[in-house]
Amino acid sequence: MKLASFGKTNVGMKRSHNEDAFYRNDTIGLYLVADGMGVHKAGEIASNMAVDSIKNYVLNHAGNPELALVDAIYVSNSLIFKSASANTQYNGMGTTIVSMFIYNGTASLCHVGDSRAYMLSEGKLVKLTEDHTYVNEQFKTGLITQQQMETHAMRNVLTRSLGFSEQVRVESQKLNVHAGDRYLLCSDGLSHMVPDDVIAELGSIPDAVHAVSTLIDVANTNGGDDNITVVIIDIME
């Protein structure tokens, strides 16, 4: 299976530094996006710790690929939690994670938090992940509407993240992938600033480099309230 990807991160228009991190490796089929949080640049440390630890775990555990990614995220959570507990300036730091590990015509998709994965097919956008947020929980129980979710004062409040507690629940699923499929991973700096129909249109630009760069430009044009990270993965054959 041949894979081709492009990824880019941008500080946005309102933040002084970038707390997002990403990784892409077409040779092994591993793709990660993390969006950190915390004071004194602790979010930047958490997101990079997540990306580095997950990458290293997967690279060094050649057993069951379906389980490797989930296990890697559990290990990462433990590392971030212990680091935050041991260092007062890192108290409360954490990060989201959205990840894909593509192998033998299938993909493991795992996430914690509100960084998202989409599939793009024939100009249509399919959201593959569910945000682990307070407003999404309220929406699922019928307490607020979809429109209220988009402007709610607590829309950025996570119900799950890496490093928040000693244990974490990882959302995982297995996908069948095919030649011609395109996947997009992003932090909420994209999904909160660019409507789904625009993500679908621009994310379908054939040149992945152009698609990613244009999506980031539009997020910044729309306000750039947060750091923005986008990774596009094309299944070539």
C-alpha positions in Angstrom: 0.0 0.0 0.0 1.4 3.4 -1.1 0.7 6.4 1.1 1.3 10.1 0.5 0.8 12.8 3.1 1.4 16.4 3.9 1.1 18.2 7.2 1.5 21.8 8.5 1.0 23.7 11.7 0.5 27.4 12.3 0.4 29.5 15.4 -2.8 31.3 14.3 -3.6 35.0 14.8 -4.2 35.2 18.5 -1.7 33.0 20.3 1.9 33.9 21.2 3.2 30.3 20.7 2.2 27.0 19.2 0.9 24.2 21.5 0.0 21.9 18.6 2.3 19.1 17.4 2.1 16.5 14.6 3.9 13.6 13.0 3.5 11.8 9.7 5.4 8.8 8.4 4.3 7.4 5.0 6.7 4.5 5.3 5.1 3.0 8.3 1.7 4.6 7.9 1.6 6.5 11.2 -0.1 10.0 11.6 -0.6 12.0 14.7 -2.0 15.4 15.7 -2.0 16.7 19.3 -3.3 20.0 20.7 -1.8 20.8 24.1 -3.1 22.8 27.0 -1.5 24.3 30.2 0.2 27.4 31.5 3.9 28.4 31.1 4.1 26.6 27.7 3.2 23.3 29.4 0.7 22.6 26.6 3.5 22.6 24.1 5.4 20.2 26.3 2.4 17.9 26.6 1.6 17.7 22.9 5.2 17.1 21.9 5.6 14.5 24.7 2.5 12.7 23.3 3.7 12.7 19.7 7.2 11.6 20.6 6.1 8.8 23.0 3.4 7.4 20.7 5.7 7.5 17.7 8.5 5.7 19.6 6.2 3.1 21.1 4.7 2.2 17.7 8.1 2.1 16.0 9.5 -0.2 18.7 6.5 -2.6 19.0 6.1 -4.6 15.9 3.4 -6.9 17.4 -0.3 -6.5 16.8 -0.6 -3.2 14.9 -4.3 -2.9 15.9 -3.3 -2.9 19.6 -0.1 -1.0 19.3 -1.6 2.5 18.8 -4.1 2.1 21.7 -1.3 0.9 24.0 0.9 3.7 22.8 -1.7 6.3 23.9 -2.1 4.6 27.3 1.7 4.8 27.8 1.7 8.5 26.7 -1.1 9.4 29.1 0.8 7.8 32.0 4.0 9.7 31.0 2.3 13.1 30.8 0.3 12.5 34.0 3.4 11.6 35.9 5.4 14.5 34.5 2.6 16.9 35.5 2.3 15.4 39.0 6.1 15.7 39.6 6.6 19.2 38.4 4.4 22.0 39.9 4.8 24.3 36.9 3.3 21.6 34.7 0.3 20.9 36.9 -2.8 20.5 34.9 -1.1 20.1 31.5 -2.6 17.8 29.0 -3.2 17.3 25.3 -5.7 15.9 22.8 -4.6 13.2 20.4 -6.0 12.0 17.1 -4.1 9.2 15.4 -4.1 6.8 12.4 -2.0 3.8 11.9 -2.5 2.4 8.4 -1.4 -1.2 7.6 -2.5 -4.0 5.2 -5.5 -2.3 3.8 -6.9 -1.3 7.2 -6.4 1.6 9.7 -6.6 2.0 13.4 -8.1 5.3 14.3 -7.8 6.4 17.9 -8.5 9.7 19.6 -8.9 11.4 22.9 -10.3 15.0 23.1 -11.6 17.2 20.3 -8.9 17.0 17.6 -10.7 15.4 14.6 -10.4 12.9 11.8 -12.4 13.2 8.6 -12.7 11.1 5.4 -13.0 13.0 2.2 -14.7 11.2 -0.7 -16.1 12.7 -3.9 -16.2 16.1 -2.4 -18.1 14.9 0.7 -16.8 15.2 4.2 -17.4 12.4 6.8 -16.5 13.1 10.4 -15.0 9.9 11.8 -14.4 11.1 15.4 -16.7 12.4 18.2 -15.5 15.4 20.2 -14.9 14.6 23.9 -16.3 17.9 25.1 -18.8 19.3 27.5 -20.9 20.8 24.8 -21.0 17.6 22.8 -22.3 15.7 26.0 -24.9 18.4 26.4 -25.9 18.1 22.7 -26.2 14.3 22.9 -28.6 14.5 25.9 -30.7 17.1 24.0 -29.9 20.0 26.3 -28.5 22.2 23.6 -28.8 22.4 19.8 -26.1 22.0 17.1 -26.2 25.8 16.6 -25.8 26.5 20.3 -22.8 24.2 20.4 -20.9 26.3 17.9 -21.1 29.5 20.0 -21.3 28.1 23.5 -19.0 29.7 26.1 -17.8 26.2 27.2 -17.3 24.7 23.8 -13.5 24.3 24.4 -14.0 22.4 27.7 -12.8 18.8 27.3 -14.2 15.8 29.1 -11.2 13.7 28.1 -7.5 14.5 27.5 -4.1 12.9 27.9 -2.5 13.7 31.2 -5.6 14.8 33.0 -5.8 11.7 35.1 -3.9 8.5 35.7 -6.4 6.6 33.6 -7.9 7.6 30.2 -10.5 6.1 27.9 -9.3 5.9 24.3 -11.9 5.9 21.5 -10.7 3.5 18.8 -12.1 2.0 15.6 -10.9 0.0 12.7 -11.4 1.2 9.1 -11.0 -0.4 5.8 -9.0 1.8 3.5 -8.9 1.9 -0.3 -7.0 3.5 -3.1 -8.4 6.9 -3.7 -9.4 7.5 -0.1 -8.3 10.8 1.5 -8.2 11.4 5.3 -7.7 14.6 7.2 -6.6 15.0 10.8 -6.8 18.4 12.4 -6.7 20.3 15.7 -9.8 22.4 16.7 -8.0 25.5 15.4 -9.3 24.4 12.0 -12.6 22.8 12.9 -13.8 25.7 15.0 -12.8 28.3 12.4 -13.7 26.7 9.1 -17.2 25.3 8.4 -17.5 21.7 7.3 -18.6 22.5 3.8 -15.5 24.7 3.3 -13.3 22.0 4.7 -14.9 19.5 2.3 -14.3 21.9 -0.7 -10.7 22.9 0.1 -9.7 19.6 1.6 -10.6 18.0 -1.8 -8.0 20.1 -3.7 -6.0 17.4 -5.5 -2.6 18.8 -4.4 -2.4 18.0 -0.6 0.2 20.7 -0.1 -2.1 23.3 -1.6 -5.1 21.9 0.3 -3.5 22.0 3.7 -2.0 25.5 3.2 -5.3 26.9 1.9 -7.3 25.5 4.8 -4.8 27.1 7.3 -5.0 30.4 5.4 -8.8 30.4 5.6 -8.8 29.5 9.3 -6.5 32.6 9.9 -8.7 34.8 7.6 -11.7 33.8 9.7 -10.0 34.9 12.9 -7.3 32.4 13.7 -8.3 32.1 17.3 -6.2 29.1 18.0 -3.2 27.2 16.7 -4.0 25.3 13.5 -2.7 21.9 12.5 -3.8 19.9 9.4 -2.5 16.6 8.1 -3.9 15.1 4.8 -3.3 11.4 4.0 -3.9 10.0 0.5 -4.2 6.3 -0.1 -2.5 6.0 -3.5 -2.7 2.3 -4.2 
